[in-house]
Amino acid sequence: MKRNAKHLIAVVPAAGLGKRFGQGLNKPFLKLGGKPLLIWPLEIMEAIPAIKEIIPVLKKEDMDKGREIFKRYGIKKIKKIAVGGKERQDSVYNGLKLVDDRNSIVIIHDGVRPLIEKDLIEKAIQEFLDANKESEKNIDGLIFAVPPKDTIKEVKNGIIKKTLKRDSLWAIQTPQIFHYKTIFLAYKKALKEGFYSTDDAALIERSGGKVKIIMGAYENIKITTPEDLYFAEFLVSRKHS
């Protein structure tokens, strides 16, 4: 990867309630392949030289457990841990507020997307840097996505309104990469106006920013239900075999 003067900082939200997994189970600490879900993406971030700092976002009651696990698995780029908020957007904003270098580039990645590949992140970082060479700023963000495999229909009150053209649709993933100042101001504006979204890029879009999509990976799943975890276990076992 080419050298770049700007710091790259990863913000990793992992403060979700995990309601679909049952009461008392904190999703980021569920085991996949023998280690916590959250550790999988953190180890990838730790192994990428361009990323200089990792800021995880945890529920307040998970702070001590998080510190112990990060130490056990040798995640050394963590200097600060942000406290999670009511919604994902609040959590990411709390993470962004802990970034000291206002001229940095920020990579936001869901802590429960454990199967992201190192080479994909490095490719995305390089594409972002190439699109913003020297003083030119050609894009405000870069995100991963995959085309949907199924036919998608728009539905209201249980009745189909129309069938959407699949060739123009993308299922959005993380990581997502932004200039720190741009994403921070977009978050600040959205929260001030009471606008909430589960997608970081959506906040840039509503401010008129330009976000580029690159091909992600279908294996880069978000663990939302127990079935997702079973599928992730299958993917891990297949890879190791």
Disulfide bonds with the S-S distance in Angstrom:
none
